[in-house]
């Protein structure tokens, strides 16, 4: 599946849709869990503009966009191993 940034870059968006796109890209980890109403309120645009934005990207509607965005966000999350506690060099030598 294409990266969302690439899909948005290739889409012909209105000024309002570009505002929504910028928000979604800049806040992707939050935006994918927000409702269309929450995004609309946050950006002071209409909810229908948010829905049209999702459709202009090729999604069937906002919920389809949200579901796929959330899945991609979860897939991008990296689990880092827990770092080892700091051991002074004196202790490290005695452990070897």
C-alpha positions in Angstrom: 0.0 0.0 0.0 1.2 3.5 -0.8 2.5 5.7 2.0 -0.1 8.3 3.1 2.3 11.1 2.4 2.7 9.9 -1.2 -1.1 9.6 -1.7 -1.6 13.1 -0.4 1.2 14.5 -2.5 -0.3 13.0 -5.7 -3.9 14.1 -4.9 -5.5 17.3 -6.2 -6.7 18.9 -3.0 -8.6 22.1 -2.3 -7.1 24.6 0.2 -9.3 23.3 3.0 -8.3 19.7 2.2 -4.7 20.7 2.1 -5.1 22.1 5.6 -6.6 18.8 6.8 -3.8 16.9 5.0 -1.1 19.0 6.7 -2.7 18.3 10.1 -3.1 14.6 9.5 0.6 14.3 8.4 1.9 16.4 11.2 -0.2 14.7 13.9 -0.6 11.2 12.3 -0.4 9.3 15.6 -3.2 11.3 17.1 -5.3 12.1 14.0 -5.8 8.5 13.1 -7.8 8.0 16.3 -9.8 11.3 16.1 -13.3 11.4 14.7 -14.1 13.5 11.7 -15.9 15.9 14.0 -12.9 16.2 16.3 -10.6 17.0 13.3 -13.1 19.5 11.9 -13.5 21.3 15.3 -9.7 21.4 15.8 -9.1 22.9 12.3 -12.3 25.0 12.3 -13.5 23.4 9.1 -16.8 21.5 8.4 -17.1 17.8 9.1 -18.2 17.3 5.5 -14.8 18.8 4.4 -13.0 16.1 6.4 -15.1 13.4 4.9 -14.6 14.8 1.4 -10.8 14.9 2.1 -10.8 11.2 2.8 -12.8 10.5 -0.3 -10.5 12.6 -2.4 -7.7 10.3 -1.4 -9.6 7.3 -2.7 -11.1 6.0 0.5 -14.8 5.1 0.7 -15.3 7.5 3.6 -13.6 8.9 6.7 -14.0 5.7 8.7 -12.2 3.7 6.0 -9.4 6.4 6.0 -9.3 6.3 9.8 -9.2 2.5 10.0 -6.3 2.2 7.5 -4.4 5.2 9.0 -4.7 3.6 12.5 -3.4 0.3 11.2 -0.5 1.9 9.4 0.3 3.9 12.6 0.4 0.7 14.7 2.5 -1.0 12.1 5.0 1.8 12.1 5.4 1.8 15.8 8.7 0.3 16.8 9.2 -1.5 20.0 12.6 -0.6 21.4 14.2 -3.1 23.8 14.6 -2.0 27.4 18.0 -0.5 27.8 20.4 -2.1 30.3 20.8 -0.1 33.5 23.8 2.0 33.7 26.7 0.1 35.3 29.8 2.0 36.4 33.0 0.7 34.6 34.2 -0.8 37.9 31.2 -3.1 38.1 31.3 -4.0 34.4 34.9 -5.3 34.8 33.9 -7.4 37.8 31.0 -8.9 35.9 33.1 -10.2 33.0 
